[in-house]
Amino acid sequence: MTKEKEYKKLDWDSSFFGIPTGMITCHDLPEDELADTLHLMKDQGFRLVYYPAAFLIEKESILEQYNGLMADEKVTFVKVLGGNGLPEPDSHIISYAGPEVSTDLLTLAWESGIYSRFKVDPHFKNDEYKHLYKKWIERSVSREIARDVLVYMDGKDIGGMITLGEKNNRGDIGLVAVAESSRGKGIGKKLMIAAENVFNKMGYQQVQVVTQGINTPAMKLYENSGYTIDERLFYYHFWL
């Protein structure tokens, strides 16, 4: 019998998307129990359900019956910081003070979300991912959900940005993006080094960053920056 503790309502997502949204909190449900959980959630009025699964779903019938798709392979990278042995940050990188989000910064936030499950999922038809990432960068600049926002100044323009927060007692890198006109200069690697310096000063021993498995440039950046994969989850969306 399905237990209610295996799922929860997501109030913020429900409000943001305008539909009752929930998440299945157990990552390794047997597929029969997954179907029971989705049936129960549908009866309780949920219309969108996220399921971060440890394994790919083998029964296509579950996806067909509950209108599901695999929207993202979420890859979490982790790095142990080297204390005082970190390289010095690039002098072109500064903290973005705001309080407003500039056009350059907003464009970079959208760029960081081009592989997002909220863009990949075709059920989102109204640029929901843009609204989501706009909110994300605004709340980061206001320091509501971020400790700092670093930007690389390429002349008078922002050539790249990275947001810094905390999660699971680790320094947490949120959004990372480099402007198309500034690519090929190693700015992504420089932003990672600058972020690690900030986290090191804050006293964090580990840093984590999450990306999508299909985001090859980000995967390469983190691997080349000395990060190793800590977890993979397959995010399914079920539209009930």
C-alpha positions in Angstrom: 0.0 0.0 0.0 1.4 3.4 -1.0 2.3 5.6 2.0 1.7 9.3 1.8 5.2 10.1 3.1 6.5 9.0 -0.3 5.3 12.2 -1.9 4.6 15.8 -1.0 3.0 18.9 -2.4 5.3 21.6 -3.8 3.6 24.9 -2.8 6.1 27.2 -4.6 5.8 25.2 -7.9 2.1 24.9 -7.6 1.8 28.7 -7.2 4.3 29.5 -9.9 2.9 27.2 -12.6 -0.7 27.6 -11.5 -1.4 23.9 -11.2 -1.2 21.5 -8.2 2.3 20.1 -8.3 4.0 17.5 -6.3 7.1 15.4 -6.0 7.6 11.7 -5.2 10.3 11.7 -2.5 11.5 8.1 -2.7 14.0 7.7 -5.5 13.8 3.9 -5.9 10.1 3.0 -5.9 9.2 -0.4 -7.4 7.4 0.3 -10.6 4.1 -1.2 -9.4 4.3 1.0 -6.3 5.1 4.0 -8.5 1.9 3.4 -10.5 -0.1 3.2 -7.3 1.4 6.4 -6.0 0.6 8.3 -9.3 -2.9 6.9 -9.2 -3.4 8.2 -5.6 -1.8 11.6 -6.4 -4.1 11.9 -9.4 -7.1 11.2 -7.2 -5.9 13.8 -4.7 -5.9 16.5 -7.4 -2.2 16.7 -8.4 -1.8 17.6 -12.1 2.0 17.7 -12.4 4.3 15.2 -10.5 8.1 15.1 -10.5 9.8 11.8 -9.9 13.6 11.9 -9.4 14.3 8.2 -10.0 17.6 6.4 -9.2 16.9 4.1 -12.2 15.3 4.4 -15.6 11.7 3.3 -15.8 11.4 0.0 -17.7 7.6 -0.3 -18.0 6.6 2.0 -20.9 3.0 1.4 -19.8 3.5 3.6 -16.7 4.6 6.5 -18.9 1.7 6.0 -21.3 -0.9 5.6 -18.6 0.2 8.6 -16.6 1.4 10.9 -19.4 5.0 10.8 -18.3 8.4 11.5 -19.9 12.0 11.6 -18.7 12.7 15.3 -18.7 16.2 15.4 -17.3 19.2 13.4 -16.2 20.3 15.4 -13.2 24.0 15.0 -12.5 25.5 16.3 -9.2 29.2 17.0 -9.2 31.3 17.5 -6.0 34.8 18.7 -5.3 36.9 18.8 -2.1 38.5 22.2 -1.8 42.3 22.4 -1.4 42.5 25.0 1.4 45.2 27.6 0.8 46.3 25.8 -2.4 43.6 27.4 -4.6 44.7 29.5 -7.7 44.1 33.2 -7.4 40.8 34.5 -8.9 40.9 36.5 -12.1 40.8 40.3 -11.5 38.0 40.7 -14.1 35.6 38.9 -11.8 33.6 41.0 -9.3 30.6 40.6 -7.1 27.4 41.8 -8.7 25.8 44.2 -6.3 22.5 45.0 -8.1 20.0 45.8 -6.9 18.4 45.5 -10.4 19.1 42.6 -12.8 20.8 44.0 -15.9 19.8 42.8 -19.4 23.2 41.1 -19.8 22.7 39.2 -16.6 19.1 38.2 -17.4 20.3 36.9 -20.8 22.9 34.8 -19.1 20.4 33.4 -16.7 18.2 32.3 -19.7 21.3 30.8 -21.4 22.1 28.8 -18.2 18.6 27.2 -18.5 18.6 26.1 -22.2 18.9 22.4 -21.1 16.5 22.8 -18.2 13.7 20.2 -17.8 11.3 23.1 -17.8 12.4 24.0 -21.3 12.9 20.4 -22.6 9.4 19.3 -21.5 7.1 20.1 -24.4 4.1 20.5 -22.0 5.5 23.8 -21.0 4.4 26.0 -23.9 4.6 29.6 -22.5 8.3 30.1 -21.9 7.9 29.0 -18.3 11.6 28.3 -18.1 12.3 31.9 -18.9 10.0 33.1 -16.2 11.5 30.6 -13.8 15.1 31.6 -14.5 14.2 35.3 -14.4 12.9 34.7 -10.9 16.0 32.6 -10.0 18.5 35.4 -11.0 16.3 38.1 -9.3 16.2 36.2 -6.1 19.9 35.5 -6.4 20.9 39.1 -6.9 18.7 40.1 -3.9 20.6 37.5 -1.9 17.3 35.8 -1.0 18.6 32.4 -2.3 22.3 33.1 -3.0 25.2 34.1 -0.9 26.9 35.9 -3.8 26.7 36.5 -7.6 30.0 36.8 -9.4 30.3 38.3 -12.9 33.2 38.4 -15.3 33.5 41.8 -16.8 34.6 41.6 -20.5 35.2 45.3 -21.1 31.9 47.1 -20.1 29.9 43.9 -20.7 29.2 41.0 -18.5 30.9 38.1 -20.2 29.9 35.4 -17.7 28.2 34.8 -14.3 28.0 32.3 -11.5 25.7 32.2 -8.5 26.8 30.9 -5.1 24.7 29.4 -2.3 24.7 26.6 0.2 23.1 23.1 0.2 23.7 19.9 2.1 26.4 21.7 4.2 28.3 22.3 1.0 29.0 25.4 -1.1 26.5 25.2 -3.9 27.0 26.6 -7.4 23.6 27.5 -8.9 23.6 29.2 -12.3 26.6 29.3 -14.6 26.8 30.9 -18.0 29.2 32.5 -20.4 28.0 35.0 -23.0 28.3 33.7 -26.6 30.5 36.7 -27.6 32.9 35.9 -24.7 33.4 32.2 -25.2 36.8 30.6 -26.0 38.6 32.7 -23.3 38.4 30.2 -20.5 35.9 32.3 -18.6 33.9 29.4 -17.3 37.0 27.9 -15.6 37.9 31.3 -14.2 34.4 31.7 -12.7 34.7 28.2 -11.1 38.1 29.2 -9.5 36.6 32.5 -8.2 33.6 30.7 -6.7 35.9 28.1 -5.0 37.9 30.9 -3.5 34.8 32.5 -2.1 33.5 29.2 -0.7 37.0 28.5 0.8 36.9 31.8 2.7 33.4 30.9 3.9 34.8 27.8 5.4 33.3 25.2 3.1 35.3 22.0 2.6 33.2 20.8 -0.4 31.5 22.4 -3.3 28.7 20.9 -5.4 27.1 21.8 -8.7 24.2 20.3 -10.6 23.8 20.1 -14.3 21.9 18.2 -17.0 23.4 15.1 -18.5 22.7 16.4 -22.0 24.6 19.7 -21.2 27.9 18.5 -22.6 29.8 21.9 -22.2 28.9 22.1 -18.5 29.8 18.4 -18.0 33.2 19.0 -19.5 33.7 22.2 -17.6 33.1 20.6 -14.2 35.2 17.5 -15.0 38.1 19.7 -16.2 37.7 21.7 -13.0 38.4 18.7 -10.9 34.8 17.7 -10.0 33.6 14.1 -9.8 30.1 12.8 -10.1 28.4 12.2 -6.8 24.8 11.3 -7.9 22.7 10.8 -11.0 18.9 11.0 -10.9 16.5 10.7 -13.8 13.8 13.3 -13.4 10.4 12.3 -14.8 7.4 14.6 -15.3 4.0 13.1 -15.1 1.1 15.2 -16.3 -2.0 13.7 -14.7 
